[in-house]
C-alpha cells in the first residue's frame, strides 16, 4: 500500500491491492501520508492458502478494476 501511495505522490500512477482485513489499516495509512481520498482495490482474504488456479482466478477478476482505477486516476 505504501509503495502505491509513494508512487502516486511522485506522479507515477499506481494501484494498491489489499485484502479485506487490512481495509481500515490501508485507509489510516493513506490519511497519515496525506492522501485521505486515496483509492485502492480490496480483495477477499485469505490468499495464502489458495491454489495457483484460485490465485489466477482472483488476479483475473482484478484486471478490470485495476485498469479502471488507472484510467480514472486518484483525483476526485
PDB file of N, CA, C and O in Angstrom:
ATOM      1  N   UNK A   1       0.829  -1.186   0.000  1.00  0.00           N
ATOM      2  CA  UNK A   1       0.000   0.000   0.000  1.00  0.00           C
ATOM      3  C   UNK A   1       0.872   1.248   0.000  1.00  0.00           C
ATOM      4  O   UNK A   1       0.632   2.183  -0.763  1.00  0.00           O
ATOM      5  N   UNK A   2       1.877   1.257   0.852  1.00  0.00           N
ATOM      6  CA  UNK A   2       2.732   2.438   0.929  1.00  0.00           C
ATOM      7  C   UNK A   2       3.447   2.680  -0.391  1.00  0.00           C
ATOM      8  O   UNK A   2       3.620   3.828  -0.799  1.00  0.00           O
ATOM      9  N   UNK A   3       3.864   1.612  -1.065  1.00  0.00           N
ATOM     10  CA  UNK A   3       4.513   1.793  -2.365  1.00  0.00           C
ATOM     11  C   UNK A   3       3.594   2.546  -3.321  1.00  0.00           C
ATOM     12  O   UNK A   3       4.034   3.468  -4.008  1.00  0.00           O
ATOM     13  N   UNK A   4       2.327   2.159  -3.369  1.00  0.00           N
ATOM     14  CA  UNK A   4       1.375   2.826  -4.245  1.00  0.00           C
ATOM     15  C   UNK A   4       1.193   4.290  -3.887  1.00  0.00           C
ATOM     16  O   UNK A   4       1.128   5.145  -4.770  1.00  0.00           O
ATOM     17  N   UNK A   5       1.111   4.579  -2.608  1.00  0.00           N
ATOM     18  CA  UNK A   5       0.971   5.962  -2.147  1.00  0.00           C
ATOM     19  C   UNK A   5       2.183   6.785  -2.549  1.00  0.00           C
ATOM     20  O   UNK A   5       2.042   7.893  -3.068  1.00  0.00           O
ATOM     21  N   UNK A   6       3.371   6.249  -2.312  1.00  0.00           N
ATOM     22  CA  UNK A   6       4.596   6.980  -2.641  1.00  0.00           C
ATOM     23  C   UNK A   6       4.745   7.177  -4.144  1.00  0.00           C
ATOM     24  O   UNK A   6       5.191   8.235  -4.586  1.00  0.00           O
ATOM     25  N   UNK A   7       4.380   6.179  -4.927  1.00  0.00           N
ATOM     26  CA  UNK A   7       4.431   6.340  -6.381  1.00  0.00           C
ATOM     27  C   UNK A   7       3.460   7.419  -6.834  1.00  0.00           C
ATOM     28  O   UNK A   7       3.816   8.258  -7.662  1.00  0.00           O
ATOM     29  N   UNK A   8       2.250   7.414  -6.313  1.00  0.00           N
ATOM     30  CA  UNK A   8       1.273   8.447  -6.665  1.00  0.00           C
ATOM     31  C   UNK A   8       1.780   9.835  -6.276  1.00  0.00           C
ATOM     32  O   UNK A   8       1.618  10.788  -7.038  1.00  0.00           O
ATOM     33  N   UNK A   9       2.388   9.954  -5.103  1.00  0.00           N
ATOM     34  CA  UNK A   9       2.924  11.251  -4.679  1.00  0.00           C
ATOM     35  C   UNK A   9       4.049  11.711  -5.597  1.00  0.00           C
ATOM     36  O   UNK A   9       4.296  12.909  -5.728  1.00  0.00           O
ATOM     37  N   UNK A  10       4.736  10.754  -6.237  1.00  0.00           N
ATOM     38  CA  UNK A  10       5.813  11.084  -7.174  1.00  0.00           C
ATOM     39  C   UNK A  10       5.281  11.292  -8.594  1.00  0.00           C
ATOM     40  O   UNK A  10       6.057  11.525  -9.522  1.00  0.00           O
ATOM     41  N   UNK A  11       3.960  11.207  -8.762  1.00  0.00           N
ATOM     42  CA  UNK A  11       3.356  11.424 -10.063  1.00  0.00           C
ATOM     43  C   UNK A  11       3.318  10.188 -10.948  1.00  0.00           C
ATOM     44  O   UNK A  11       3.073  10.296 -12.150  1.00  0.00           O
ATOM     45  N   UNK A  12       3.557   9.025 -10.375  1.00  0.00           N
ATOM     46  CA  UNK A  12       3.546   7.772 -11.128  1.00  0.00           C
ATOM     47  C   UNK A  12       2.262   7.016 -10.785  1.00  0.00           C
ATOM     48  O   UNK A  12       2.065   6.630  -9.633  1.00  0.00           O
ATOM     49  N   UNK A  13       1.393   6.800 -11.764  1.00  0.00           N
ATOM     50  CA  UNK A  13       0.146   6.084 -11.481  1.00  0.00           C
ATOM     51  C   UNK A  13       0.419   4.687 -10.918  1.00  0.00           C
ATOM     52  O   UNK A  13       1.293   3.968 -11.400  1.00  0.00           O
ATOM     53  N   UNK A  14      -0.332   4.329  -9.908  1.00  0.00           N
ATOM     54  CA  UNK A  14      -0.165   3.027  -9.266  1.00  0.00           C
ATOM     55  C   UNK A  14      -1.503   2.580  -8.693  1.00  0.00           C
ATOM     56  O   UNK A  14      -2.382   3.397  -8.420  1.00  0.00           O
ATOM     57  N   UNK A  15      -1.641   1.284  -8.517  1.00  0.00           N
ATOM     58  CA  UNK A  15      -2.838   0.725  -7.894  1.00  0.00           C
ATOM     59  C   UNK A  15      -2.398  -0.181  -6.760  1.00  0.00           C
ATOM     60  O   UNK A  15      -1.607  -1.102  -6.961  1.00  0.00           O
ATOM     61  N   UNK A  16      -2.903   0.076  -5.589  1.00  0.00           N
ATOM     62  CA  UNK A  16      -2.646  -0.788  -4.438  1.00  0.00           C
ATOM     63  C   UNK A  16      -3.804  -1.763  -4.295  1.00  0.00           C
ATOM     64  O   UNK A  16      -4.967  -1.395  -4.459  1.00  0.00           O
ATOM     65  N   UNK A  17      -3.471  -3.006  -3.990  1.00  0.00           N
ATOM     66  CA  UNK A  17      -4.475  -4.046  -3.773  1.00  0.00           C
ATOM     67  C   UNK A  17      -4.245  -4.617  -2.383  1.00  0.00           C
ATOM     68  O   UNK A  17      -3.143  -5.053  -2.052  1.00  0.00           O
ATOM     69  N   UNK A  18      -5.295  -4.609  -1.577  1.00  0.00           N
ATOM     70  CA  UNK A  18      -5.174  -5.140  -0.220  1.00  0.00           C
ATOM     71  C   UNK A  18      -6.312  -6.117   0.046  1.00  0.00           C
ATOM     72  O   UNK A  18      -7.353  -6.074  -0.609  1.00  0.00           O
ATOM     73  N   UNK A  19      -6.097  -6.990   1.011  1.00  0.00           N
ATOM     74  CA  UNK A  19      -7.174  -7.907   1.381  1.00  0.00           C
ATOM     75  C   UNK A  19      -8.048  -7.255   2.451  1.00  0.00           C
ATOM     76  O   UNK A  19      -7.620  -6.363   3.184  1.00  0.00           O
ATOM     77  N   UNK A  20      -9.272  -7.729   2.508  1.00  0.00           N
ATOM     78  CA  UNK A  20     -10.317  -7.114   3.332  1.00  0.00           C
ATOM     79  C   UNK A  20      -9.924  -6.787   4.775  1.00  0.00           C
ATOM     80  O   UNK A  20     -10.263  -5.700   5.244  1.00  0.00           O
ATOM     81  N   UNK A  21      -9.231  -7.659   5.501  1.00  0.00           N
ATOM     82  CA  UNK A  21      -8.920  -7.326   6.893  1.00  0.00           C
ATOM     83  C   UNK A  21      -8.019  -6.099   7.054  1.00  0.00           C
ATOM     84  O   UNK A  21      -7.914  -5.542   8.147  1.00  0.00           O
ATOM     85  N   UNK A  22      -7.376  -5.684   5.973  1.00  0.00           N
ATOM     86  CA  UNK A  22      -6.455  -4.561   6.056  1.00  0.00           C
ATOM     87  C   UNK A  22      -7.052  -3.265   5.535  1.00  0.00           C
ATOM     88  O   UNK A  22      -6.337  -2.279   5.352  1.00  0.00           O
ATOM     89  N   UNK A  23      -8.363  -3.261   5.293  1.00  0.00           N
ATOM     90  CA  UNK A  23      -9.025  -2.068   4.771  1.00  0.00           C
ATOM     91  C   UNK A  23      -8.854  -0.865   5.701  1.00  0.00           C
ATOM     92  O   UNK A  23      -8.465   0.214   5.253  1.00  0.00           O
ATOM     93  N   UNK A  24      -9.136  -1.042   6.965  1.00  0.00           N
ATOM     94  CA  UNK A  24      -9.013   0.078   7.910  1.00  0.00           C
ATOM     95  C   UNK A  24      -7.565   0.541   8.025  1.00  0.00           C
ATOM     96  O   UNK A  24      -7.296   1.742   8.078  1.00  0.00           O
ATOM     97  N   UNK A  25      -6.643  -0.398   8.062  1.00  0.00           N
ATOM     98  CA  UNK A  25      -5.220  -0.046   8.128  1.00  0.00           C
ATOM     99  C   UNK A  25      -4.811   0.723   6.881  1.00  0.00           C
ATOM    100  O   UNK A  25      -4.082   1.711   6.966  1.00  0.00           O
ATOM    101  N   UNK A  26      -5.278   0.272   5.728  1.00  0.00           N
ATOM    102  CA  UNK A  26      -4.969   0.964   4.480  1.00  0.00           C
ATOM    103  C   UNK A  26      -5.507   2.378   4.463  1.00  0.00           C
ATOM    104  O   UNK A  26      -4.821   3.305   4.034  1.00  0.00           O
ATOM    105  N   UNK A  27      -6.739   2.546   4.932  1.00  0.00           N
ATOM    106  CA  UNK A  27      -7.335   3.887   4.973  1.00  0.00           C
ATOM    107  C   UNK A  27      -6.532   4.798   5.897  1.00  0.00           C
ATOM    108  O   UNK A  27      -6.257   5.947   5.551  1.00  0.00           O
ATOM    109  N   UNK A  28      -6.158   4.294   7.064  1.00  0.00           N
ATOM    110  CA  UNK A  28      -5.373   5.090   8.008  1.00  0.00           C
ATOM    111  C   UNK A  28      -3.993   5.418   7.451  1.00  0.00           C
ATOM    112  O   UNK A  28      -3.477   6.513   7.675  1.00  0.00           O
ATOM    113  N   UNK A  29      -3.394   4.481   6.727  1.00  0.00           N
ATOM    114  CA  UNK A  29      -2.093   4.745   6.117  1.00  0.00           C
ATOM    115  C   UNK A  29      -2.212   5.868   5.093  1.00  0.00           C
ATOM    116  O   UNK A  29      -1.364   6.758   5.041  1.00  0.00           O
ATOM    117  N   UNK A  30      -3.256   5.825   4.285  1.00  0.00           N
ATOM    118  CA  UNK A  30      -3.463   6.881   3.298  1.00  0.00           C
ATOM    119  C   UNK A  30      -3.623   8.236   3.971  1.00  0.00           C
ATOM    120  O   UNK A  30      -3.050   9.227   3.519  1.00  0.00           O
ATOM    121  N   UNK A  31      -4.392   8.283   5.041  1.00  0.00           N
ATOM    122  CA  UNK A  31      -4.580   9.534   5.786  1.00  0.00           C
ATOM    123  C   UNK A  31      -3.250  10.021   6.343  1.00  0.00           C
ATOM    124  O   UNK A  31      -2.922  11.202   6.230  1.00  0.00           O
ATOM    125  N   UNK A  32      -2.489   9.122   6.939  1.00  0.00           N
ATOM    126  CA  UNK A  32      -1.229   9.528   7.575  1.00  0.00           C
ATOM    127  C   UNK A  32      -0.197  10.008   6.560  1.00  0.00           C
ATOM    128  O   UNK A  32       0.711  10.758   6.917  1.00  0.00           O
ATOM    129  N   UNK A  33      -0.321   9.587   5.300  1.00  0.00           N
ATOM    130  CA  UNK A  33       0.603  10.032   4.260  1.00  0.00           C
ATOM    131  C   UNK A  33       0.023  11.181   3.436  1.00  0.00           C
ATOM    132  O   UNK A  33       0.558  11.524   2.381  1.00  0.00           O
ATOM    133  N   UNK A  34      -1.061  11.770   3.915  1.00  0.00           N
ATOM    134  CA  UNK A  34      -1.597  12.970   3.284  1.00  0.00           C
ATOM    135  C   UNK A  34      -2.503  12.729   2.092  1.00  0.00           C
ATOM    136  O   UNK A  34      -2.778  13.660   1.335  1.00  0.00           O
ATOM    137  N   UNK A  35      -2.974  11.505   1.906  1.00  0.00           N
ATOM    138  CA  UNK A  35      -3.883  11.209   0.804  1.00  0.00           C
ATOM    139  C   UNK A  35      -5.160  10.552   1.339  1.00  0.00           C
ATOM    140  O   UNK A  35      -5.404   9.373   1.084  1.00  0.00           O
ATOM    141  N   UNK A  36      -5.963  11.301   2.070  1.00  0.00           N
ATOM    142  CA  UNK A  36      -7.135  10.698   2.710  1.00  0.00           C
ATOM    143  C   UNK A  36      -8.146  10.111   1.728  1.00  0.00           C
ATOM    144  O   UNK A  36      -8.949   9.260   2.110  1.00  0.00           O
ATOM    145  N   UNK A  37      -8.119  10.546   0.483  1.00  0.00           N
ATOM    146  CA  UNK A  37      -9.057  10.023  -0.514  1.00  0.00           C
ATOM    147  C   UNK A  37      -8.398   9.005  -1.446  1.00  0.00           C
ATOM    148  O   UNK A  37      -8.938   8.684  -2.504  1.00  0.00           O
ATOM    149  N   UNK A  38      -7.233   8.502  -1.047  1.00  0.00           N
ATOM    150  CA  UNK A  38      -6.519   7.528  -1.869  1.00  0.00           C
ATOM    151  C   UNK A  38      -7.410   6.325  -2.154  1.00  0.00           C
ATOM    152  O   UNK A  38      -7.991   5.738  -1.242  1.00  0.00           O
ATOM    153  N   UNK A  39      -7.509   5.970  -3.420  1.00  0.00           N
ATOM    154  CA  UNK A  39      -8.351   4.846  -3.837  1.00  0.00           C
ATOM    155  C   UNK A  39      -7.486   3.598  -3.994  1.00  0.00           C
ATOM    156  O   UNK A  39      -6.400   3.650  -4.571  1.00  0.00           O
ATOM    157  N   UNK A  40      -7.977   2.493  -3.479  1.00  0.00           N
ATOM    158  CA  UNK A  40      -7.287   1.219  -3.640  1.00  0.00           C
ATOM    159  C   UNK A  40      -8.327   0.137  -3.857  1.00  0.00           C
ATOM    160  O   UNK A  40      -9.525   0.373  -3.705  1.00  0.00           O
ATOM    161  N   UNK A  41      -7.870  -1.030  -4.208  1.00  0.00           N
ATOM    162  CA  UNK A  41      -8.775  -2.133  -4.500  1.00  0.00           C
ATOM    163  C   UNK A  41      -8.676  -3.171  -3.392  1.00  0.00           C
ATOM    164  O   UNK A  41      -7.584  -3.572  -2.989  1.00  0.00           O
ATOM    165  N   UNK A  42      -9.825  -3.592  -2.914  1.00  0.00           N
ATOM    166  CA  UNK A  42      -9.875  -4.644  -1.907  1.00  0.00           C
ATOM    167  C   UNK A  42     -10.199  -5.983  -2.547  1.00  0.00           C
ATOM    168  O   UNK A  42     -10.894  -6.057  -3.561  1.00  0.00           O
ATOM    169  N   UNK A  43      -9.687  -7.023  -1.942  1.00  0.00           N
ATOM    170  CA  UNK A  43      -9.993  -8.375  -2.399  1.00  0.00           C
ATOM    171  C   UNK A  43     -10.212  -9.275  -1.196  1.00  0.00           C
ATOM    172  O   UNK A  43      -9.790  -8.934  -0.091  1.00  0.00           O
ATOM    173  N   UNK A  44     -10.859 -10.411  -1.384  1.00  0.00           N
ATOM    174  CA  UNK A  44     -11.133 -11.310  -0.261  1.00  0.00           C
ATOM    175  C   UNK A  44      -9.858 -11.841   0.396  1.00  0.00           C
ATOM    176  O   UNK A  44      -8.800 -11.932  -0.226  1.00  0.00           O
ATOM    177  N   UNK A  45      -9.996 -12.179   1.640  1.00  0.00           N
ATOM    178  CA  UNK A  45      -8.910 -12.731   2.447  1.00  0.00           C
ATOM    179  C   UNK A  45      -9.354 -14.116   2.891  1.00  0.00           C
ATOM    180  O   UNK A  45     -10.554 -14.306   3.089  1.00  0.00           O
ATOM    181  N   UNK A  46      -8.508 -15.059   3.056  1.00  0.00           N
ATOM    182  CA  UNK A  46      -7.057 -15.038   2.896  1.00  0.00           C
ATOM    183  C   UNK A  46      -6.646 -15.406   1.470  1.00  0.00           C
ATOM    184  O   UNK A  46      -7.473 -15.809   0.651  1.00  0.00           O
ATOM    185  N   UNK A  47      -5.363 -15.259   1.198  1.00  0.00           N
ATOM    186  CA  UNK A  47      -4.836 -15.694  -0.096  1.00  0.00           C
ATOM    187  C   UNK A  47      -3.738 -16.747   0.058  1.00  0.00           C
ATOM    188  O   UNK A  47      -3.435 -17.468  -0.892  1.00  0.00           O
ATOM    189  N   UNK A  48      -3.150 -16.840   1.234  1.00  0.00           N
ATOM    190  CA  UNK A  48      -2.009 -17.734   1.439  1.00  0.00           C
ATOM    191  C   UNK A  48      -2.345 -19.202   1.199  1.00  0.00           C
ATOM    192  O   UNK A  48      -1.474 -19.975   0.801  1.00  0.00           O
ATOM    193  N   UNK A  49      -3.578 -19.590   1.432  1.00  0.00           N
ATOM    194  CA  UNK A  49      -3.932 -21.000   1.302  1.00  0.00           C
ATOM    195  C   UNK A  49      -4.575 -21.347  -0.038  1.00  0.00           C
ATOM    196  O   UNK A  49      -5.066 -22.463  -0.210  1.00  0.00           O
ATOM    197  N   UNK A  50      -4.582 -20.424  -0.977  1.00  0.00           N
ATOM    198  CA  UNK A  50      -5.211 -20.678  -2.267  1.00  0.00           C
ATOM    199  C   UNK A  50      -4.279 -21.447  -3.196  1.00  0.00           C
ATOM    200  O   UNK A  50      -3.056 -21.351  -3.096  1.00  0.00           O
ATOM    201  N   UNK A  51      -4.878 -22.201  -4.088  1.00  0.00           N
ATOM    202  CA  UNK A  51      -4.093 -22.897  -5.108  1.00  0.00           C
ATOM    203  C   UNK A  51      -3.678 -21.896  -6.184  1.00  0.00           C
ATOM    204  O   UNK A  51      -4.174 -20.770  -6.219  1.00  0.00           O
ATOM    205  N   UNK A  52      -2.782 -22.306  -7.043  1.00  0.00           N
ATOM    206  CA  UNK A  52      -2.357 -21.431  -8.133  1.00  0.00           C
ATOM    207  C   UNK A  52      -3.542 -21.059  -9.022  1.00  0.00           C
ATOM    208  O   UNK A  52      -3.662 -19.909  -9.447  1.00  0.00           O
ATOM    209  N   UNK A  53      -4.408 -22.014  -9.302  1.00  0.00           N
ATOM    210  CA  UNK A  53      -5.588 -21.724 -10.123  1.00  0.00           C
ATOM    211  C   UNK A  53      -6.523 -20.725  -9.441  1.00  0.00           C
ATOM    212  O   UNK A  53      -7.079 -19.844 -10.098  1.00  0.00           O
ATOM    213  N   UNK A  54      -6.693 -20.860  -8.140  1.00  0.00           N
ATOM    214  CA  UNK A  54      -7.541 -19.925  -7.398  1.00  0.00           C
ATOM    215  C   UNK A  54      -6.932 -18.523  -7.380  1.00  0.00           C
ATOM    216  O   UNK A  54      -7.644 -17.529  -7.520  1.00  0.00           O
ATOM    217  N   UNK A  55      -5.618 -18.451  -7.209  1.00  0.00           N
ATOM    218  CA  UNK A  55      -4.945 -17.146  -7.251  1.00  0.00           C
ATOM    219  C   UNK A  55      -5.067 -16.519  -8.634  1.00  0.00           C
ATOM    220  O   UNK A  55      -5.310 -15.319  -8.762  1.00  0.00           O
ATOM    221  N   UNK A  56      -4.897 -17.337  -9.662  1.00  0.00           N
ATOM    222  CA  UNK A  56      -5.039 -16.821 -11.025  1.00  0.00           C
ATOM    223  C   UNK A  56      -6.445 -16.293 -11.271  1.00  0.00           C
ATOM    224  O   UNK A  56      -6.617 -15.264 -11.925  1.00  0.00           O
ATOM    225  N   UNK A  57      -7.449 -16.987 -10.753  1.00  0.00           N
ATOM    226  CA  UNK A  57      -8.830 -16.523 -10.909  1.00  0.00           C
ATOM    227  C   UNK A  57      -9.039 -15.186 -10.204  1.00  0.00           C
ATOM    228  O   UNK A  57      -9.711 -14.300 -10.731  1.00  0.00           O
ATOM    229  N   UNK A  58      -8.470 -15.043  -9.026  1.00  0.00           N
ATOM    230  CA  UNK A  58      -8.598 -13.758  -8.313  1.00  0.00           C
ATOM    231  C   UNK A  58      -7.883 -12.651  -9.076  1.00  0.00           C
ATOM    232  O   UNK A  58      -8.392 -11.536  -9.189  1.00  0.00           O
ATOM    233  N   UNK A  59      -6.696 -12.966  -9.598  1.00  0.00           N
ATOM    234  CA  UNK A  59      -5.954 -11.968 -10.372  1.00  0.00           C
ATOM    235  C   UNK A  59      -6.742 -11.565 -11.615  1.00  0.00           C
ATOM    236  O   UNK A  59      -6.826 -10.382 -11.942  1.00  0.00           O
ATOM    237  N   UNK A  60      -7.315 -12.541 -12.301  1.00  0.00           N
ATOM    238  CA  UNK A  60      -8.125 -12.235 -13.480  1.00  0.00           C
ATOM    239  C   UNK A  60      -9.297 -11.321 -13.128  1.00  0.00           C
ATOM    240  O   UNK A  60      -9.633 -10.415 -13.891  1.00  0.00           O
ATOM    241  N   UNK A  61      -9.909 -11.556 -11.986  1.00  0.00           N
ATOM    242  CA  UNK A  61     -11.048 -10.738 -11.560  1.00  0.00           C
ATOM    243  C   UNK A  61     -10.642  -9.306 -11.230  1.00  0.00           C
ATOM    244  O   UNK A  61     -11.487  -8.411 -11.216  1.00  0.00           O
ATOM    245  N   UNK A  62      -9.367  -9.084 -10.967  1.00  0.00           N
ATOM    246  CA  UNK A  62      -8.892  -7.745 -10.610  1.00  0.00           C
ATOM    247  C   UNK A  62      -8.471  -6.911 -11.817  1.00  0.00           C
ATOM    248  O   UNK A  62      -8.266  -5.704 -11.690  1.00  0.00           O
ATOM    249  N   UNK A  63      -8.341  -7.532 -12.975  1.00  0.00           N
ATOM    250  CA  UNK A  63      -7.836  -6.808 -14.144  1.00  0.00           C
ATOM    251  C   UNK A  63      -8.689  -5.581 -14.454  1.00  0.00           C
ATOM    252  O   UNK A  63      -8.160  -4.474 -14.550  1.00  0.00           O
ATOM    253  N   UNK A  64      -9.987  -5.758 -14.611  1.00  0.00           N
ATOM    254  CA  UNK A  64     -10.847  -4.620 -14.966  1.00  0.00           C
ATOM    255  C   UNK A  64     -10.829  -3.522 -13.902  1.00  0.00           C
ATOM    256  O   UNK A  64     -10.702  -2.350 -14.258  1.00  0.00           O
ATOM    257  N   UNK A  65     -10.951  -3.850 -12.610  1.00  0.00           N
ATOM    258  CA  UNK A  65     -10.874  -2.781 -11.605  1.00  0.00           C
ATOM    259  C   UNK A  65      -9.530  -2.045 -11.600  1.00  0.00           C
ATOM    260  O   UNK A  65      -9.490  -0.833 -11.385  1.00  0.00           O
ATOM    261  N   UNK A  66      -8.444  -2.761 -11.832  1.00  0.00           N
ATOM    262  CA  UNK A  66      -7.126  -2.113 -11.868  1.00  0.00           C
ATOM    263  C   UNK A  66      -7.046  -1.161 -13.052  1.00  0.00           C
ATOM    264  O   UNK A  66      -6.616  -0.017 -12.906  1.00  0.00           O
ATOM    265  N   UNK A  67      -7.456  -1.627 -14.215  1.00  0.00           N
ATOM    266  CA  UNK A  67      -7.423  -0.775 -15.408  1.00  0.00           C
ATOM    267  C   UNK A  67      -8.309   0.448 -15.209  1.00  0.00           C
ATOM    268  O   UNK A  67      -7.916   1.562 -15.557  1.00  0.00           O
ATOM    269  N   UNK A  68      -9.491   0.251 -14.656  1.00  0.00           N
ATOM    270  CA  UNK A  68     -10.410   1.369 -14.414  1.00  0.00           C
ATOM    271  C   UNK A  68      -9.799   2.407 -13.480  1.00  0.00           C
ATOM    272  O   UNK A  68      -9.887   3.607 -13.740  1.00  0.00           O
ATOM    273  N   UNK A  69      -9.188   1.955 -12.408  1.00  0.00           N
ATOM    274  CA  UNK A  69      -8.583   2.892 -11.458  1.00  0.00           C
ATOM    275  C   UNK A  69      -7.399   3.622 -12.085  1.00  0.00           C
ATOM    276  O   UNK A  69      -7.206   4.812 -11.839  1.00  0.00           O
ATOM    277  N   UNK A  70      -6.613   2.926 -12.883  1.00  0.00           N
ATOM    278  CA  UNK A  70      -5.509   3.593 -13.574  1.00  0.00           C
ATOM    279  C   UNK A  70      -6.036   4.645 -14.543  1.00  0.00           C
ATOM    280  O   UNK A  70      -5.453   5.722 -14.668  1.00  0.00           O
ATOM    281  N   UNK A  71      -7.120   4.343 -15.220  1.00  0.00           N
ATOM    282  CA  UNK A  71      -7.697   5.301 -16.171  1.00  0.00           C
ATOM    283  C   UNK A  71      -8.298   6.512 -15.475  1.00  0.00           C
ATOM    284  O   UNK A  71      -8.123   7.644 -15.927  1.00  0.00           O
ATOM    285  N   UNK A  72      -9.002   6.279 -14.383  1.00  0.00           N
ATOM    286  CA  UNK A  72      -9.648   7.409 -13.704  1.00  0.00           C
ATOM    287  C   UNK A  72      -8.664   8.183 -12.841  1.00  0.00           C
ATOM    288  O   UNK A  72      -8.850   9.381 -12.625  1.00  0.00           O
ATOM    289  N   UNK A  73      -7.635   7.534 -12.349  1.00  0.00           N
ATOM    290  CA  UNK A  73      -6.640   8.202 -11.519  1.00  0.00           C
ATOM    291  C   UNK A  73      -7.140   8.451 -10.106  1.00  0.00           C
ATOM    292  O   UNK A  73      -8.261   8.087  -9.750  1.00  0.00           O
ATOM    293  N   UNK A  74      -6.299   9.068  -9.325  1.00  0.00           N
ATOM    294  CA  UNK A  74      -6.606   9.311  -7.920  1.00  0.00           C
ATOM    295  C   UNK A  74      -7.394  10.590  -7.693  1.00  0.00           C
ATOM    296  O   UNK A  74      -8.007  10.757  -6.639  1.00  0.00           O
ATOM    297  N   UNK A  75      -7.388  11.488  -8.657  1.00  0.00           N
ATOM    298  CA  UNK A  75      -8.086  12.768  -8.479  1.00  0.00           C
ATOM    299  C   UNK A  75      -9.588  12.555  -8.443  1.00  0.00           C
ATOM    300  O   UNK A  75     -10.128  11.745  -9.197  1.00  0.00           O
ATOM    301  N   UNK A  76     -10.253  13.278  -7.573  1.00  0.00           N
ATOM    302  CA  UNK A  76     -11.723  13.215  -7.489  1.00  0.00           C
ATOM    303  C   UNK A  76     -12.347  14.227  -8.406  1.00  0.00           C
ATOM    304  O   UNK A  76     -13.572  14.325  -8.474  1.00  0.00           O
TER     305      UNK A  76
END
